[in-house]
Amino acid sequence: YDSTKLLYEIGRKFSFYLFPFGKDFREIINEINQLIVTDWQVKIVERTPELVVIRVDKCIFCSEIGVSCDLFKGFIIHSLEKNLPSG
């Protein structure tokens, strides 16, 4: 099993652990910025029904910790998926 896939899966499961019933995606982004206190910024740059563009300035995962961003990607993508309407 590729380590990037494993990190992605861990991030995805962590999203479920933190927000098992889902949560507004904007609230999740705000909580991330409040809970992880460091010199970084996560923000929604663009949001349409078909597209969400997220910008991460000074990502702590790849720049400070040295961990692949796949963990964070899995967390963000799964958090957004739970927020989308079904069907």
Secondary structure, 3 states (H helix, E strand, C coil): CCHHHHHHHHHHHHHHHHCCCCCCHHHHHHHHHHHCCCCCEEEEEEECCCCEEEEEECCHHHHHHCCCCHHHHHHHHHHHHHHCCCC
